[in-house]
Amino acid sequence: MNTIQSIGYPIYFSDSLTQLVNFIKQGKYSRFFILTDENTSTHCLPLLKEKLGDNEDAYDLIEINAGEESKDIDFCIGVWKMLIDFGADRKSLMVNLGGGVVSDLGGFAASTFKRGIDFVHVPTTLLSQVDASVGEDDEQVFDHTRDEIIRTIERASGDNAVPITVFKVTGVGRFSLLEKLDAAQGLTADEQEEWKKVQQRVLDICDKAFKLGIPVMIDAEETWIQKTIDLLALDMMNRFNKEKAIVYNTYQMYRHDKLQSIKDDYQQAVDERFILGAKIVRGAYMEKERRRAAELGYPSPIQPNKEAADEDYNAALRFCVDNIDRIAFVAGTHNEQSCQLLAELLSDKNIDPKNPHVYFSQLLGMSDNLSFNLANADYNVAKYVPYGPIKAVLPYLFRRAQENTAIAGQMSRELSLIVKEKRRRKI
């Protein structure tokens, strides 16, 4: 089977379905699922079933209607439900056997099911072969994302209700390039030019934020690209945080090394005379991080348990409050105890709740009871509002919802408060 490496995934060329069957076997998947439409189920599936031979019973078939109308969230929900009914797990595989609609729907459904399962596109039309194997002009997409982030900063500059903006570095640069940089692998000449463009996009965003006086947070991502993001964020802080906190980096406290990172970065800020901007969160990639560490045989970067993550999170709050003259921070948390602790720390230190160096933040629609009460008590509060294409936003929201359920009783508490308020209003 001939192979070329595209951006983030391999593309296989073969005139034999036997190679696909061998690939599936080598993957040691718990089960695999074949997504078809009415046409490919009739004309293409029999050819694949013939090659499967004795393994024909190892898969489950999911069939959708042919046509663009199937590229809809309701059909996607139907695919998710069938995966659940068939007992799919994180080690399952989805084979998308069809044209553009099957590839688009199957790829999205697989990448969002249980935080993502592996999938293979088997395009059956010439157009879908091009769609499946050749992505958009990534440089053009990254430039568009940079411009959209800049538009949010400009929008915020004219609205006091939007105090902070945010972006991910992987929105303006290729993940596998960052991965290569983190691993200290040499870059080709083309990759060096590509990295310069990534740095320039980040610089453009931070420069616009600086000129308009709007803080911008750089989100944390997976550990195997985070070192590069951290260095880039610190460089931006050194440029733009001399007098006011404009650029913030994100520290995921479910990592056992991040409390020390905050302290080390604070010392760098003192030495180089800039204000450290820190968004402090617990984190959202825990399962992926542990699984990767186990698969590749290196020590897990994740805390041994939730109690350890809570302890480091609260220790980070104490450290930031103790050094509030040099640290501006956003406490991104849905945890009621951490919010109460921070409020008490500010009170004990006689720090004004409106001090611009401290914000509480929750995702819109989650822990709104905390946000509203904190704002009513005159603390700085920001609601995190993600937006974008549905295929990008839904996985993010799923991770946040799953993270929030880790707070014992938090979701049931929110629901009970809503029910109680509805009764009070007699609605």
MOJOWO-V17324 format. One line per field, one symbol per residue. ss: DSSP state (2 for helix, 1 for strand, 0 for the rest). psi: psi as a letter, one per 40 degrees, with the letter a starting at -180 (. if undefined). burial: I if it has 9 or more other C-alpha atoms within 8 Angstrom, else O. A space follows every 50 residues. Layout:
ss = ???
psi = ???
burial = ???
This chain:
ss = 01111000011110002222222222000001111112222220222222 22222222111111000222002222222222222000000011111102 22222222222222200111111002222222200002222222222222 22222220000001111022200022222222000000222222222222 22222222222200111100002222222222222222220000001111 11001002222222222222220001111110000222222222220000 01000222222222222222220000111111000222222222222200 00000001111110000222222222000011110000022222222222 222200000222222222222222200
psi = hiiihaheiihhhiehedddddddddefidiiihhiaddddddddddddd ddbeedeeiihhhiiiideegidddddddddddddefiaeeihhhhgaad ddddddddddeehfehiiihhgheiddddddddhaihddddddddddddd dddddddeheegdiiiiideeeihddddddddefiiiidddddddddddd dddddddddddefhihhhiiaideeddddddddddddddefddihdhhih hheeheeddddddddddddddefihhhhhhidiefddddddddddefihh eiididddddddddddddddddfddehhihggiehdddddddddddddef hhdeheehiihihhehfdddddddddefihhhhhgiiaideddddddddd ddddeehhedddddddddddddddef.
burial = OOOOOIOOOIIOOOOOIOIOIOOIOOOOIOIIIIIIIIIIIOOIIIOIIO IIOOOOOOIIOIIIOIOOOIIOOOIIOOIIOIIOOOOIOOIIIIIIIIII IIIIIIIIIIIIIOIIIIIOIIIIOOOIIOIIOOOOOOOOIIIOIIOOII OIIIOIIOOOOIIIIIIIIOIIIIIOIIIIIIOOOOIOOOIIOOIOOIIO IIIIIIIIIIOIOIIIIIIIOOOOIIIIIIOIIIOIIIOIIIOOIIIIII IIIIIIOIIOOIOOIIOOIIOOOIIIIIIIIIIOOIOOIIOOIIOOOOOO IIIOOOOIIIOIIIIIIIOIIOOIOIIIIIIIIIOOOIIOIIOOIIIOOO OOIOOOIIIIIIIOOOIIOIIOOIIOOOIIIIIOOOOOOOOOIIIOOIII OOIIIOIOOIIOOIOOOOOOOIOOOOO
